[in-house]
Amino acid sequence: MAQESTTPRATLAQDTRPETQVPQNLLSGWAMQEVAGGGWIRRMFSLGQDLKARYPERPIYDLSLGQPFPVSDRTRDAFQKATARSTGQFAYMPNSGYVQVRERVAAEAGLPVEAIVMTSGAAGALSVLLRALVNPESTVIGFAPFFAEFASWSRAAGAAFVAIPPLPQDNSSLNLAEFEAAISPTAAAVIINSPNNPSGHVMTVDEARGIVDILLANKKKTGRMIPVLLDEVYHQLTYCQGATAGADLLERSWPLTFRVRSYSKDLGLAGERIGYMVLPEMLRTRQFLSTLEATMRCMGQINAPATAQMALLHLDTLMIDPRPAATLMQDLVSAAEKLGISAQMPDGGIYLWIQSTGEDALPLCEKLAERGVIVAPGIAFGAPSALRLCVTGGRETVLPALQIISQELATG
C-alpha cells in the first residue's frame, strides 16, 4: 500500500482561521474592495506561517515577505541605549519628529533640517503625501511592476491608481510612451520606485530625463505641476555604479519631487516603522509642514516611533556597506542561471525577479506551496507571469527553494 505523503499540502485560497459571520453592510466598500482584490504578499506570508505551524518537521522556504536582513549588533546596541533614556521617553513630540533626529538625518543627507520630516516608514510617508496632495476622483500614476500597496494607498486617498505597463521586451524598464499617454487632466501624482520592488531596476538618467520632459510639456500645456513621489526604500542596497544618478537628475530638474526613504531594509528595522521624506525646496515652508503634520494626525500616525528615532542618534553612521548583499545576490543569480531559471542581477533591492514559463504564475505558486516554497506571485505587482523571491534568508533558504522552483518550471 502506498505510504501517505508527509509533504505539506496547501492552496493559495486556503485560510485556516475559524469562520466568523460579519454583519451585512458592516464593512465599507473600500475595505471590501481591498480584501477582495489585493493582499497577495501578506496572503502568501500567512500561508507560510501556517505551514510552519502545521508541519514543524518539514522545511518551509518562505521567500514571500520582504523581510530585511538581520539587524546588526550596532543597531541593537543603539536601541538599548535609546530605551535607557528616561526623561520624556514616551511623551508627545512635534509631529514631524524630534528636531535633533531631523538634524542628524539631514546632516548625513547633506540637507537643511527643514527638508526632513520623520515618518512611520516609507509607507507612512507615501500615504501621508498622497492624502495631502491628491484630491478624490483624481488619478495616481505608477510604473509596473509596482509595489502593490501603491494602489491601496491611492485608493485610500480617494484616487484611482493607473499602472503603466512595462515595455513588451523588458518587464523592468520604464515605459515612457505609455506614461506620456497616461498624463490626463485627472493625473494628480506620480510614484516612482527606485530601486524597484520587485524587479530591482534603478531609474536611469535617460528615463529620468524623459519623465521630466513629459512633465514639463504637460505643465506648458495645462499650467499644472504634477508631484513626483520618489520611493527610495532600497537606496542603500544598490549594486551598480551611479545608482542614484537618475533620481538626482529628476530632483534637480523637476522641483516638485519628494524623496521618500526608510531604515526598514538597510538597518533591518521593518517592524519599527522609521523613515523620512525629503521635501522639495519650494515646499520647505512652515505652511506646508503644518499641512503635513495635520495630515499625519488625521490619519492617526501622529509621529514616527519615539524610540526608533532616538536610536538613530546612537549610531555612529546611518550608512551601510552594500557589498555583502551584492555578493549574496550575485551568487544566487548565478545559481539560478545554472538551474535554468530566468533571473538577472538586479540593480538594487533584496529580491530575485523570476519569469515563469506561462502568462499566469499563480498555478506555479500553488505547486510550489505544496512543496513548501512560498513566493510572492507577480499578479501582486501588475506582472502576472513573474515570481518574486526575497533573498534575505540567505543561501541556506534560497538555494533549496531555487532547486524546487527549477524542478517545477521543468515540468511545466
C-alpha positions as CSV (number, residue, x, y, z in Angstrom):
1,M,0.0,0.0,0.0
2,A,1.3,3.4,-0.9
3,Q,2.6,5.4,2.0
4,E,0.7,8.7,2.7
5,S,2.9,11.7,1.8
6,T,4.0,14.0,4.6
7,T,4.6,16.8,2.1
8,P,2.7,19.9,3.1
9,R,-0.4,20.4,1.1
10,A,-1.9,23.9,0.7
11,T,-3.6,26.1,-1.8
12,L,-3.4,29.8,-2.2
13,A,-7.1,30.1,-1.3
14,Q,-6.6,28.2,1.9
15,D,-7.4,30.0,5.2
16,T,-7.2,28.1,8.4
17,R,-8.7,30.8,10.6
18,P,-12.1,30.0,12.1
19,E,-15.0,31.1,10.0
20,T,-16.9,34.0,11.5
21,Q,-20.1,35.9,10.5
22,V,-19.6,39.6,9.7
23,P,-22.8,41.5,9.9
24,Q,-24.1,42.5,6.5
25,N,-23.2,46.0,5.4
26,L,-20.7,46.4,8.3
27,L,-17.6,46.8,6.1
28,S,-17.1,49.8,3.9
29,G,-17.0,49.3,0.2
30,W,-13.4,50.4,0.2
31,A,-12.4,47.8,2.8
32,M,-14.2,45.0,0.9
33,Q,-12.5,46.0,-2.3
34,E,-9.1,45.9,-0.7
35,V,-9.7,42.5,0.8
36,A,-11.1,41.0,-2.4
37,G,-8.6,42.5,-4.8
38,G,-5.2,42.6,-3.0
39,G,-3.1,41.4,-0.2
40,W,-1.3,38.7,-2.2
41,I,2.1,39.2,-0.4
42,R,0.6,39.0,3.1
43,R,-1.6,36.1,2.0
44,M,1.4,34.2,1.0
45,F,3.3,35.1,4.2
46,S,0.3,33.9,6.3
47,L,0.3,30.7,4.3
48,G,4.0,30.2,5.1
49,Q,3.4,30.8,8.8
50,D,0.5,28.3,8.7
51,L,2.6,25.6,7.0
52,K,5.4,26.1,9.6
53,A,3.0,25.6,12.4
54,R,1.2,22.6,10.9
55,Y,4.4,20.8,9.7
56,P,7.2,21.7,12.2
57,E,9.3,18.8,11.0
58,R,9.3,19.9,7.3
59,P,11.5,22.6,5.8
60,I,9.4,25.5,4.7
61,Y,11.2,28.1,2.5
62,D,9.3,31.3,2.9
63,L,10.5,33.9,0.4
64,S,7.3,35.8,0.2
65,L,7.5,38.8,2.5
66,G,10.2,41.5,2.1
67,Q,11.8,40.8,5.4
68,P,15.0,42.8,6.0
69,F,18.5,41.4,6.6
70,P,19.1,40.5,10.3
71,V,19.7,43.6,12.4
72,S,23.3,44.3,13.3
73,D,24.8,44.4,16.7
74,R,25.5,48.2,16.4
75,T,21.8,48.8,15.7
76,R,20.7,46.6,18.5
77,D,23.0,48.4,20.9
78,A,21.6,51.8,19.7
79,F,18.1,50.7,20.6
80,Q,19.2,49.6,24.0
81,K,20.8,53.0,24.6
82,A,17.7,54.8,23.3
83,T,15.4,52.9,25.7
84,A,17.7,53.7,28.7
85,R,16.7,57.4,28.4
86,S,14.1,58.3,31.0
87,T,13.0,61.9,30.7
88,G,10.2,62.3,28.1
89,Q,11.0,58.9,26.6
90,F,7.4,58.2,25.6
91,A,5.9,61.6,25.6
92,Y,4.4,63.5,22.6
93,M,6.8,65.3,20.3
94,P,6.5,67.5,17.2
95,N,4.5,65.5,14.6
96,S,7.4,65.9,12.1
97,G,9.8,64.3,14.6
98,Y,12.4,65.2,17.2
99,V,14.4,68.2,15.9
100,Q,17.8,66.6,16.9
101,V,16.9,63.5,14.9
102,R,15.9,65.6,11.9
103,E,19.1,67.4,12.2
104,R,21.1,64.1,12.3
105,V,19.3,62.7,9.2
106,A,19.7,66.0,7.4
107,A,23.4,66.2,8.1
108,E,24.1,62.7,6.7
109,A,22.0,63.6,3.6
110,G,23.7,66.9,3.2
111,L,20.4,68.8,3.5
112,P,19.0,71.5,5.8
113,V,16.8,70.3,8.7
114,E,13.7,72.0,7.2
115,A,13.9,69.5,4.3
116,I,13.4,66.5,6.6
117,V,10.1,65.1,8.1
118,M,10.4,61.9,10.1
119,T,7.6,59.4,9.3
120,S,6.3,56.0,10.1
121,G,8.4,54.3,7.5
122,A,8.3,54.9,3.8
123,A,4.7,53.6,3.8
124,G,3.7,56.3,6.2
125,A,5.4,59.0,4.2
126,L,3.8,58.0,0.9
127,S,0.3,57.6,2.3
128,V,0.5,61.0,4.1
129,L,1.8,62.7,0.9
130,L,-1.0,61.2,-1.2
131,R,-3.6,62.3,1.3
132,A,-2.1,65.8,1.4
133,L,-1.6,66.3,-2.3
134,V,-4.3,64.2,-4.1
135,N,-8.0,65.0,-4.4
136,P,-10.7,62.3,-4.6
137,E,-11.6,61.3,-8.1
138,S,-8.1,62.0,-9.4
139,T,-5.5,59.5,-10.6
140,V,-2.1,58.4,-9.3
141,I,0.3,57.0,-11.9
142,G,2.8,54.3,-11.2
143,F,5.0,52.0,-13.3
144,A,4.5,48.2,-13.4
145,P,5.9,46.2,-11.9
146,F,4.9,48.2,-8.8
147,F,4.8,47.6,-5.1
148,A,1.2,46.5,-4.5
149,E,0.4,49.0,-1.7
150,F,0.8,52.0,-4.1
151,A,-2.6,51.1,-5.4
152,S,-4.1,50.7,-1.9
153,W,-2.7,54.0,-0.6
154,S,-4.0,55.8,-3.7
155,R,-7.5,54.3,-3.2
156,A,-7.4,55.2,0.5
157,A,-6.9,58.8,-0.7
158,G,-10.0,58.5,-2.9
159,A,-7.9,58.3,-6.1
160,A,-7.6,55.7,-8.8
161,F,-4.2,54.1,-9.4
162,V,-3.1,53.9,-13.0
163,A,-0.4,51.3,-13.7
164,I,1.8,51.9,-16.7
165,P,2.6,48.6,-18.3
166,P,6.3,47.6,-18.8
167,L,7.9,47.6,-22.2
168,P,7.0,44.4,-24.1
169,Q,10.6,43.3,-24.4
170,D,11.7,44.4,-20.9
171,N,9.5,44.0,-17.8
172,S,11.7,46.2,-15.7
173,S,12.4,49.4,-17.6
174,L,10.1,52.4,-17.5
175,N,7.6,52.7,-20.4
176,L,7.8,56.4,-21.2
177,A,5.5,56.3,-24.2
178,E,2.7,54.8,-22.1
179,F,3.5,57.2,-19.3
180,E,3.0,60.2,-21.6
181,A,-0.3,58.8,-22.8
182,A,-1.5,58.4,-19.2
183,I,-0.9,62.1,-18.3
184,S,-4.6,63.2,-18.2
185,P,-6.4,66.1,-16.7
186,T,-7.1,64.0,-13.6
187,A,-3.4,63.0,-13.0
188,A,-2.5,64.2,-9.5
189,A,0.7,62.4,-8.7
190,V,3.3,60.0,-10.0
191,I,5.0,57.3,-7.9
192,I,8.4,56.0,-9.0
193,N,10.2,53.3,-7.0
194,S,14.0,53.1,-7.5
195,P,15.4,50.6,-6.9
196,N,12.2,48.9,-7.9
197,N,10.3,46.4,-5.8
198,P,10.1,43.7,-7.2
199,S,12.4,44.0,-10.2
200,G,15.4,45.7,-8.7
201,H,15.5,48.2,-11.6
202,V,17.2,51.5,-10.9
203,M,15.8,54.5,-12.8
204,T,18.4,55.6,-15.4
205,V,19.4,59.1,-16.3
206,D,17.7,58.8,-19.7
207,E,14.5,57.6,-18.0
208,A,14.6,60.5,-15.6
209,R,15.2,62.9,-18.4
210,G,12.3,61.5,-20.3
211,I,9.9,61.8,-17.3
212,V,11.0,65.4,-16.8
213,D,10.4,66.3,-20.5
214,I,6.9,64.8,-20.3
215,L,6.0,66.6,-17.1
216,L,7.4,69.9,-18.5
217,A,5.4,69.5,-21.7
218,N,2.2,68.9,-19.6
219,K,3.0,71.9,-17.4
220,K,3.4,74.1,-20.5
221,K,0.1,72.9,-21.9
222,T,-2.0,72.9,-18.7
223,G,-0.1,75.2,-16.2
224,R,-0.2,72.3,-13.7
225,M,2.8,70.8,-11.9
226,I,2.3,67.1,-11.0
227,P,4.1,66.0,-7.9
228,V,6.5,63.1,-8.2
229,L,6.9,60.8,-5.2
230,L,10.2,59.0,-5.4
231,D,10.2,55.9,-3.3
232,E,13.8,55.0,-2.4
233,V,13.4,52.4,0.3
234,Y,16.3,50.4,-1.1
235,H,18.6,53.3,-1.9
236,Q,21.5,51.9,0.2
237,L,21.1,48.4,-1.2
238,T,22.3,49.1,-4.7
239,Y,24.7,47.0,-6.8
240,C,25.6,49.2,-9.7
241,Q,27.5,52.4,-10.3
242,G,25.7,55.7,-10.3
243,A,22.6,54.1,-8.8
244,T,21.1,57.5,-7.7
245,A,22.1,59.5,-10.8
246,G,18.6,59.2,-12.3
247,A,16.9,60.2,-9.1
248,D,19.3,63.1,-8.6
249,L,18.6,64.4,-12.0
250,L,14.9,64.1,-11.5
251,E,15.0,66.1,-8.3
252,R,17.2,68.8,-9.8
253,S,15.1,69.1,-12.9
254,W,11.5,68.7,-11.5
255,P,11.1,71.0,-8.5
256,L,8.1,69.1,-7.2
257,T,9.9,65.9,-6.4
258,F,9.5,64.3,-3.0
259,R,12.2,61.7,-2.0
260,V,11.0,59.1,0.4
261,R,13.4,56.8,2.4
262,S,13.3,54.3,5.2
263,Y,15.5,52.4,7.5
264,S,13.4,49.3,7.2
265,K,15.7,47.3,4.8
266,D,19.2,48.8,5.2
267,L,19.2,48.8,9.0
268,G,16.8,45.9,9.4
269,L,14.1,47.9,11.1
270,A,11.0,46.9,9.1
271,G,9.0,46.4,12.3
272,E,9.9,49.7,13.8
273,R,8.4,51.8,11.0
274,I,11.0,54.5,10.9
275,G,11.6,56.6,7.8
276,Y,11.6,60.1,6.4
277,M,10.6,62.3,3.5
278,V,12.8,64.9,1.8
279,L,10.7,68.0,0.9
280,P,11.3,69.8,-2.3
281,E,12.9,73.2,-1.8
282,M,9.8,75.1,-2.9
283,L,7.8,73.5,-0.1
284,R,10.2,73.8,2.8
285,T,7.8,76.2,4.5
286,R,6.0,76.5,7.8
287,Q,2.7,76.3,6.0
288,F,3.4,73.1,4.1
289,L,5.0,71.5,7.2
290,S,1.8,72.3,9.1
291,T,-0.2,70.7,6.4
292,L,1.7,67.5,6.6
293,E,1.5,67.5,10.4
294,A,-2.2,67.9,10.3
295,T,-2.5,65.1,7.7
296,M,-0.4,62.8,9.9
297,R,-2.7,63.5,12.9
298,C,-5.9,63.0,10.8
299,M,-4.5,59.6,9.6
300,G,-3.7,58.5,13.1
301,Q,0.1,58.4,12.5
302,I,0.8,61.3,14.9
303,N,4.6,60.9,14.7
304,A,7.3,58.3,13.8
305,P,8.1,56.0,16.8
306,A,10.0,57.8,19.5
307,T,12.5,55.1,20.5
308,A,13.3,54.3,16.9
309,Q,14.0,58.0,16.3
310,M,16.3,58.3,19.3
311,A,18.1,55.1,18.3
312,L,19.3,56.8,15.2
313,L,21.2,59.3,17.4
314,H,23.2,56.4,18.9
315,L,24.5,55.1,15.6
316,D,27.9,56.3,14.5
317,T,26.6,56.3,10.9
318,L,23.3,55.8,9.3
319,M,25.1,54.3,6.2
320,I,25.6,50.6,5.5
321,D,28.0,48.6,3.3
322,P,26.0,47.0,0.5
323,R,28.8,44.7,-0.7
324,P,27.8,41.6,1.4
325,A,24.3,41.9,0.0
326,A,25.7,42.3,-3.5
327,T,27.8,39.2,-3.2
328,L,24.9,37.2,-1.9
329,M,22.7,38.4,-4.8
330,Q,25.3,37.6,-7.4
331,D,25.8,34.1,-6.0
332,L,22.0,33.4,-6.1
333,V,21.6,34.8,-9.6
334,S,24.5,32.5,-10.8
335,A,22.9,29.6,-9.0
336,A,19.5,30.3,-10.7
337,E,21.1,30.6,-14.1
338,K,22.8,27.2,-13.7
339,L,19.4,25.7,-12.8
340,G,17.9,27.1,-16.0
341,I,15.9,29.8,-14.2
342,S,15.4,33.1,-16.0
343,A,16.8,35.6,-13.5
344,Q,19.1,38.6,-13.9
345,M,21.2,40.5,-11.5
346,P,19.1,43.4,-10.1
347,D,20.5,46.9,-9.8
348,G,19.4,47.0,-6.2
349,G,16.9,45.7,-3.6
350,I,16.5,42.3,-1.9
351,Y,14.6,40.3,-4.5
352,L,15.1,37.9,-7.3
353,W,12.5,38.7,-10.1
354,I,11.9,35.4,-12.0
355,Q,10.0,34.8,-15.1
356,S,7.8,31.8,-15.3
357,T,7.1,29.8,-18.5
358,G,3.5,30.9,-18.7
359,E,1.4,34.0,-18.7
360,D,0.0,33.3,-15.3
361,A,2.3,32.3,-12.5
362,L,-0.4,31.6,-9.9
363,P,-0.6,27.8,-10.7
364,L,3.1,27.6,-10.3
365,C,2.9,29.4,-6.9
366,E,0.3,26.8,-5.8
367,K,2.5,23.9,-6.8
368,L,5.5,25.5,-5.0
369,A,3.4,26.0,-1.9
370,E,2.6,22.3,-1.9
371,R,6.3,21.6,-1.8
372,G,6.9,24.1,1.0
373,V,8.2,27.1,-1.1
374,I,6.4,30.3,-0.5
375,V,6.9,33.1,-3.0
376,A,5.1,36.3,-4.0
377,P,3.2,36.0,-7.3
378,G,3.7,38.5,-10.0
379,I,0.0,39.4,-10.0
380,A,0.6,41.4,-6.8
381,F,2.9,43.7,-8.8
382,G,1.0,44.0,-12.0
383,A,3.1,41.4,-13.8
384,P,1.2,38.1,-13.6
385,S,3.9,36.0,-15.4
386,A,6.6,36.5,-12.8
387,L,7.6,35.5,-9.3
388,R,9.3,37.5,-6.5
389,L,11.7,35.8,-4.1
390,C,13.1,37.7,-1.1
391,V,16.7,36.7,-0.5
392,T,17.3,38.0,3.0
393,G,17.0,34.5,4.4
394,G,20.4,33.7,2.9
395,R,21.8,30.9,0.8
396,E,20.6,28.1,3.1
397,T,17.0,29.2,2.5
398,V,17.1,30.5,-1.1
399,L,19.2,27.8,-2.7
400,P,17.0,24.8,-1.8
401,A,14.0,26.9,-2.9
402,L,15.6,27.5,-6.3
403,Q,16.1,23.8,-6.7
404,I,12.4,23.2,-6.2
405,I,11.5,26.1,-8.5
406,S,13.7,24.7,-11.2
407,Q,12.1,21.3,-11.0
408,E,8.6,22.8,-11.2
409,L,9.5,25.0,-14.1
410,A,10.9,22.0,-16.0
411,T,7.7,20.0,-15.5
412,G,5.7,22.9,-16.9
